Amino acid sequence: MQMLQNLFCFLFLNGLFLLPVVAQVKLPTAPPIQIILDTDMDSDVDDAGALAMLHSYEKLGLATILGIIVTSDDAHSAPCTKAITTYFGRGEIPIGVSQRDSLLSFSRYTKQVAAEFPTDLATNADAEDGTVVYRRLLANAPDGSVVILTIGHLTSLSRLLNSPPDSISDLNGKDLVAKKVTRWSCMGGQYPSGKEANFYRPDPASTVDCLAQWKLPVTFAGWEVGQQLVTGGADFKAKATENSPVYRAYSLYNNFKGRASWDQVSVLEAVEGVEPYFERVTEGQCVVASDGSNTWQAPANGLHGYLRMKAPTEVIRKRIDDLMLGNF
């Protein structure tokens, strides 16, 4: 199957198949894009859909998930994440967490998914510290090879940037990122201005800190883009495998009423790039206030960009749903 998929990609990209954009599949890169995912797998279900997309990209040879940082105080967010990676045959992926004590239980789906599917984590307390995992993954990666993909709030990334040298690396966090990371794909903010949850909840100081310290290219997928792309609805239910933890998450969350694809937009951009679905606005920079609200202001700094819709909504929506389903 993989060989057929790769052959299809080759023929398509060389003009031998003329198909609409909805059927586009990109030729695998060599090597695949190396991604560290930072997720708040708890209050919303788009994180589960985003992780399913990443596993589809792995099967296509387009991406490799180096590790996952779970930035959440929900006790079962890391076990749920591990259940999903295990289901997709990648249970060995390292998982770090931002919090291992004072844990809460508030998610509509994480506890049930963790209970119903194989996982070797009982709660977040059983997972490694997120900063340690971040540093180890980066230290072991080739220089300039890693894409950091954040689809939650930025506490863990801020801790990485402020981490001191240690036995893992003699570089501090900011220098380690500068050496090992190529760019950052961030689901956060609202453009040209607004107040979005990943930037203000529960730790807006980390958002301010990350943007102040970050000196590499970053692409922001704002709330207003994903809000237009409702996935995980009736069509997803009809086509999905019922014994999947992702199916179960969407069932528990709102019984397949559909949900905006905020996080999935960042995954799509991180792996496939901006075209043909979006355009990247670069005339300005993202400025974040102390309360987590943001504005897009002049002048451009040569690093910041935010996504704006380019392809028809239905084309992007179907691409996301298909990747969540594993339909290439």
Residue, then its C-alpha position, 0 to 999 in steps of 0.5 A: m500500500q505504501m508503495l502505491q501511495n508513493l507512486f500515486c504521489f509521484l505521478f500526481l506531482n509530475g502532471l500525469f494525474l489531473l485531479p482537483v486540489v481536494a485529492q492532492v497528496k504530496l510526495p514524501t520528503a527525504p527525510p520526513i519533517q521532524i516534529i515535536l508536538d506540544t498539545d493540551m489534550d484536554s478541554d477540546v477534541d481537536d487535539a485528538g484529530a490533530l494527532a490522528m493527522l500526524h499519524s497519517y502523515e507518518k504513514l505517508g512518509l511526510a513526517t516523523i513524530l519525535g515526541i509529544i509534550v502534553t501541556s495540561d493539568d488534566a490527569h488523563s491527558a497524557p494517558c489519552t495521548k499515549a492511548i492514541t499513539t499506541y493505537f497507531g502503532r507508535g506507543e514508543i513515542p516519548i511523552g512529557v508533561s507540564q504538570r505531574d501534581s495537583l492534577l484535575s479531571f475535567s476533560r469530556y473524553t481523556k479519562q474514558v479513552a485512557a480507560e478503554f484503550p491500551t496505555d501504560l500511563a495511569t495519570n500524568a504523574d507517570a509521565e516524564d517532565g516535559t522540559v526534560v523530554y523537550r531538551r533530550l529530543l532536541a539534543n539528539a536531533p540534527d542541527g536545524s532539523v526540528v519543527i516545533l508544533t504547538i496546539g495548546h498554551l505555551t507554558s512548556l515551550s516557555r520553560l524550554l526556552n528558559s531552561p539552563p544547561d544540564s547533563i542533557s546538553d551544555l546549551n541553555g534552552k534558547d541556544l538549544v532551540a536556535k541550534k536544533v529547530t528550523r521553525w515553529s508552527c503555532m495555533g494561537g491568537q486571532y488576526p489581525s487582532g483578538k483574544e484566543a484561548n491558547f494565548y491567554r489560558p491559563d498562562p499568558a505570561s508564557t505567551v509573552d515570553c515565548l514571542a519575546q525570546w523566539k528568533l526563528p520563523v513562526t507561522f500562526a494559525g489564528w482562531e478565525v481560520g480553524q473556526q471556519l473548518v468544521t470536521g469530525g461530524a456525521d461524515f467522519k462518523a460514517k467513515a471512521t473505525e469505531n474501535s479507534p480512540v479518535y472516534r471515541a474522543y469525538s463521540l464523547y466530546n459532542n456525539f459527532k456534532g462537528r468541531a472547529s479545526w483550529d489545531q488541525v490547521s497548524v498540523l496541515e501547515a507544519v507538514e504540507g506548508v502554506e500552499p495550496y490551502f492558505e497564504r501567509v501574511t508577513e507584513g507585520q508581527c504578532v504583539v501580545a499584551s500581558d492579558g494574552s490578547n494579540t494584535w498584528q502590528a507594523p513593522a514586519n520583523g522577517l519572522h512572523g506570519y499568519l495564515r489566511m484562507k486561500a482554497p475553498t473551505e470545503v476543500i480544506r475541510k475535506r483534506i483535514d477529515d480525510l487525514m483524520l480518517g487515514n484516507f489519503 
